Structures are given as structure tokens and as C-alpha cells.
Amino acid sequence: MESQPFNLIDSLLSLTLIGAEWVLWLLLALSVLSVAIIIERILFFTKLRTNFALFSQGLSDALRQDDYEKAERMCEDNNALVSKVTRMGLKNRARSITAFQGSMEGLVVGERTKLERGLVVLGTLGNNAPFIGLFGTVIGIIKAFHDLASNPQGGPSVVMAGISEALVATAVGLLVAIPAVIAFNAFTRVVKNHVANAQSVIKLMVTFHH
């Protein structure tokens, strides 16, 4: 018996006929992941909130008066990046200016990784979730036309019903992407503010270093 030649199109078609439901489940899982990261980042950044203008003014006054104890007290019970940088600077104030500044800048580099944790996932979801949804829609449309070919008596109603179901995947993809993009942009701005404030503290500490 002669074997049938391999047909790539038929093989791929058989895969698409599974339907788009698995794409919807994938998008649902990604939406849960996105929401979890957003909530975790909100709680994380809430703990780091501080009045930087007030902190900077108090630190400047303390350093001008060489009141290092006051500067240390300002950093107590505060996990903000500016407080960590200040503590690092006070700890290394007896070292050379290069080592003094380098210790604080090294801390900022390490802490920035913690600040940006999870943001790459949000950025990736924001950019790619619509394409995943579109992929599900294309699969659904292929299945709808295949169903029409298998059942011509059904008429256009068979195709329209299948296409309307397929479009749900695109809608869900956008529903996943939009909050992820908004959160990514907002958190990126927060990270930049924290790093900028830390750099300002470093310049302030260097100015009063002696």
C-alpha cells in the first residue's frame, strides 16, 4: 500500500481546528499574572513613599552642621532608596571621595534591579497580548470557514457565529494588554523618580564630604 505524501497545509489545518479556546485560557492566565504583578508593585512602592523635598532639606541642614546622628535618625524606619543611599554614605564618609561616591552609586545600581522587578513581564504582556488574541481570532476564523465547508447547508450564519466567537480572543488580548501598558508606564516613571532622587542625595552627600 502506497503511503500518502506529507501535506504541511493539512497538518497545520488540523492543529488550527482545535479552536481558539486554549488561547483564551492562556490569556486568562496571563491576565492573572499581570494583575498579581501590578498589585505586588503597588504594595512595594507604597512602602517606599517619602516626602523627598522635606527629606532633602533636612539632610542638607544636618550635613551642613555635621550632625550625622540627625541624618541617621532621618533614615530610621524608612526603606526608601534615598534613605538607603544616605545610610551607605554615612557609613563610608571616612573613605576617599571616590570610594565614598562609588559605594552609593553601586547601591543605586543594585537597588534599581529590585525596583524594576516584574516590569519586563508587564512590558512584554502589553506588547504581545494583542497579538496572542489576534492569533486566537485567526484560528477561530479558519475553523469557522472549515465548518462552513463541512456543512454548506448552514449558510453564512455558521461563519458569522464562528467569527463572532473568534473576535472574543482579540478583545480579551486587548483587555490584558491595556492595564499592563498603563501599569508599566506608571511604574517606570516611579522607578525613574526614585533613582533621580537617589542621585540628588549622592550629589548632596558628595558636596558636604570632607
C-alpha positions in Angstrom: 0.0 0.0 0.0 1.5 3.3 -1.1 1.8 5.8 1.8 0.3 9.3 1.4 2.7 12.2 0.9 3.1 14.5 3.8 1.0 17.6 3.4 2.1 20.5 5.5 -1.0 22.6 5.0 -3.3 19.8 6.1 -1.2 19.1 9.1 -1.3 22.8 10.2 -5.0 23.0 9.4 -5.7 20.0 11.7 -3.9 22.0 14.5 -6.0 25.1 14.0 -9.2 23.1 14.0 -8.7 22.5 17.7 -10.2 26.0 18.2 -9.3 29.2 20.0 -10.5 28.2 23.4 -7.0 27.4 24.6 -5.8 30.9 23.5 -8.5 32.3 25.8 -7.3 30.2 28.7 -3.7 31.4 28.0 -4.8 35.0 28.0 -6.8 34.4 31.2 -3.6 33.0 32.9 -1.6 36.0 31.6 -4.2 38.4 33.0 -3.9 36.8 36.4 -0.1 37.1 36.3 -0.4 40.8 35.2 -2.8 41.7 38.0 -0.6 39.9 40.5 2.5 41.8 39.5 0.6 45.1 39.5 -0.8 44.6 43.0 2.7 43.5 44.3 4.3 46.5 42.7 1.7 48.9 44.2 2.3 47.5 47.7 6.0 47.6 47.2 6.2 51.2 46.1 3.7 52.3 48.7 6.2 51.2 51.4 8.9 53.3 49.7 6.9 56.5 49.7 8.6 59.5 51.3 8.5 63.3 51.1 11.7 63.8 49.2 11.6 67.6 49.4 11.4 67.5 53.2 14.0 64.7 53.4 16.4 66.6 51.2 16.1 69.8 53.1 16.6 68.0 56.5 19.6 66.1 55.2 21.1 69.2 53.8 20.8 71.0 57.2 22.2 68.0 59.0 25.2 67.7 56.8 25.9 71.4 56.9 26.0 71.2 60.7 28.0 68.0 60.6 25.1 66.4 62.6 25.5 62.9 61.4 23.3 61.5 64.1 20.4 63.6 62.9 21.0 62.4 59.4 20.9 58.8 60.6 17.7 59.3 62.6 16.1 60.6 59.4 16.7 57.3 57.8 15.2 55.2 60.6 12.2 53.1 59.8 12.4 54.2 56.2 13.1 51.8 53.3 13.1 54.4 50.6 16.1 54.4 48.2 17.2 57.8 49.4 17.4 56.6 52.9 19.5 53.6 51.9 21.8 55.8 49.9 22.1 58.2 52.9 22.9 55.4 55.3 25.5 54.0 52.9 27.1 57.4 52.5 27.2 58.0 56.3 28.8 54.5 56.7 31.6 55.3 54.3 32.1 59.0 54.9 35.6 58.4 56.3 36.7 56.9 53.0 38.2 58.7 50.0 35.8 60.7 47.8 36.0 58.1 45.0 35.2 55.2 47.3 32.6 57.3 49.1 30.7 58.2 46.0 31.2 54.7 44.4 29.7 53.0 47.4 26.5 55.0 47.0 26.3 54.7 43.2 26.8 50.9 43.5 23.9 50.7 45.9 21.7 52.5 43.5 22.6 50.1 40.7 21.7 47.1 42.9 18.5 48.6 44.2 17.3 49.6 40.8 17.1 45.9 39.9 14.7 45.5 42.8 12.6 48.5 41.8 12.3 47.2 38.2 11.3 43.6 39.2 8.3 42.4 37.2 8.3 45.4 34.9 9.7 43.4 32.0 6.8 41.0 32.3 4.3 43.8 32.2 6.1 45.4 29.2 6.1 42.0 27.4 2.4 41.4 28.0 1.5 44.9 26.9 3.3 44.5 23.6 2.3 40.9 22.9 -1.1 40.1 24.4 -2.9 41.7 21.5 -1.0 39.5 19.0 -1.9 36.4 21.1 -5.5 37.5 20.9 -5.3 38.1 17.2 -3.7 34.7 16.8 -6.7 33.2 18.5 -9.1 35.2 16.3 -7.3 33.9 13.1 -7.6 30.3 14.4 -11.3 30.8 15.1 -11.9 32.3 11.7 -10.1 29.3 10.0 -12.3 26.9 12.0 -15.5 28.9 11.1 -14.8 28.6 7.4 -13.8 24.9 7.7 -17.1 24.3 9.5 -18.9 26.1 6.6 -17.1 23.9 4.1 -18.1 20.8 6.0 -21.7 22.0 6.3 -22.7 24.2 3.4 -26.4 24.0 4.3 -25.7 26.0 7.4 -25.1 29.1 5.3 -23.5 32.4 6.3 -24.9 32.1 9.9 -22.4 29.3 10.6 -19.5 31.6 9.6 -20.8 34.6 11.4 -21.3 32.7 14.6 -17.8 31.3 14.4 -16.3 34.7 13.6 -18.1 36.5 16.4 -16.7 33.9 18.8 -13.2 34.2 17.4 -13.2 38.0 17.8 -13.6 37.5 21.6 -9.9 36.4 21.6 -8.8 39.8 20.2 -11.0 41.6 22.7 -9.5 39.6 25.6 -6.0 40.2 24.3 -6.6 44.0 24.4 -8.2 43.7 27.8 -5.0 42.0 29.1 -2.6 44.5 27.3 -4.1 47.8 28.2 -3.8 47.6 32.0 -0.3 46.1 31.6 0.8 49.0 29.4 -0.7 51.6 31.8 1.0 49.9 34.8 4.3 49.5 33.0 4.4 53.2 32.1 3.4 54.3 35.6 5.9 52.1 37.4 8.7 53.0 35.1 8.1 56.7 36.0 8.1 55.8 39.7 11.4 54.0 39.3 12.9 56.9 37.4 11.8 59.3 40.2 13.4 57.1 42.9 16.7 56.8 41.0 16.7 60.6 40.3 16.1 61.4 44.0 18.9 59.0 44.9 21.3 60.7 42.5 20.4 64.0 44.1 21.2 62.7 47.5 24.6 61.4 46.2 25.4 64.8 44.9 24.4 66.4 48.2 26.5 63.9 50.2 29.5 64.5 47.9 29.1 68.2 48.3 29.4 68.1 52.0 32.1 65.3 52.1 35.3 66.2 53.9 
